[in-house]
Every structure is written in structure tokens, then in C-alpha cells.
Amino acid sequence: MKGLNAIRNKVWWNAAGTRAVKTAAQTAIAGLAAISASATGAIPWEIDWSAIGGIVGMAAIVSLLMSLAGIPEVDEAEILFEVEKEFEERKK
């Protein structure tokens, strides 16, 4: 399931959130590694943490937006099952 219809589903949010957290962690590690490899070295009180946080946040947002195009981990049948289950619960 792709696009805006996908965001109505818990399965999609779980998979997209997991991907976004992983992307954020990878970006933070890469940013800190780049700073430590620079000429100044990685002195914790000299690191621009707001810049690192901004880059990490943007990476997570981009990851969520990219997930709108589709998430390989989320099977359409699984999403349809969840939608049917929610529909049946609402009918009760």
C-alpha cells in the first residue's frame, strides 16, 4: 500500500517509524564520525549539537516521507488484514 492511504495503518507506522529511527541513528553516528575525523577532533563541548540534531531530525523526516512511496517490509496483505480487523471491531 502506497501513498497517503498507507498512513492510516498501524503496521505502516510501525515499519516507517522503525526505519526513521534507524536512519536517525545512522546519521548521528556518521555526523559524529565526520567531526572526529576533522582537523579539530571531537571534543564534546566543542561539537555543535544543534547542528547534529537538525541533521538527524531532517534525516528522520525524509525517511518518513520516502516511506510514503512504499515500504518493502510491509506486506499489502498484512495491511489489508489489519484494516479488515479494525473494520470488524468498529461494526461491533
N, C-alpha and C positions, 0 to 999 in steps of 0.2 A: 504494500500500500504506500503510495507516494503522495506528496503534497500536503495541503492543509488538512485533508481528511485524516491523515495519519496521526496528527497531534491530539486527536480526541481519545487516543487509546493508551492505557497504562503500559502495555507491552512496549509500545514505541517509545514512550517517555523513559522507561527503564533502560532500554538499549541506547537511546540517544544521550541520556544523562551519563551513563557509564562511559560512552565514547568521549563525551565532553570532558569528564573528569580526567580520563587517561591523557587526552590531548593537552589539558592544562598542566598536568604533572610533567609530561614530556617537555613542554615549552619552558616551564620553570627550570627544569634541570639543564636544558640546553642554554638558557639565558645565563644561569649561574656559571656554567662551564665556560661560556664565552667570556664572561667577566674575569674569571680566574685565569684564563689564558692570555688576557690582555697584559699590556706593559705594566699597569699599576698593581696587578694582583687582586685577589679577592679579600679585602679587609672588610668584615661585615658592617662596620659603621660607616664605610665609605660607599657602600652599594646603594644605588638609587632604587629603593624598594618600591616606590610608587610607580616607577617605570616598569619594573619587573611585573608588578601586579597588573598594570594596564595591559601589558603584552599578553600575560596569561589569561586575563579576562577576555580580551579580544579573541584569542585563540579558541576559548571555550564557546563563545558566541558564534564564531564562524563554524565550529564543529556542529553546533545545533542546527544552524542554517543549512549546512551541507547534508545533514541527516534528512532534511525535507525531500531531497532527491531520492532517498531510499536507503535503507539500512540492510546490508546483506544478512545480518544476524537475525533479523525479524522476518519470520516466515508469514506470508499473507494468510495462510490457513490458520495460523496461531492467532492473528489479529481478528480474523472473522469469527473464530471460536469465542474470543473474549467479547466481541460485540454482540454476538448472539446470546451469550450468558448474561450480559448486562441488560439486554432487551427482555429476556425472560424474567429477570429479577424485578424489572420495572412493571411488568404486567401483573405481578402478584399483589 
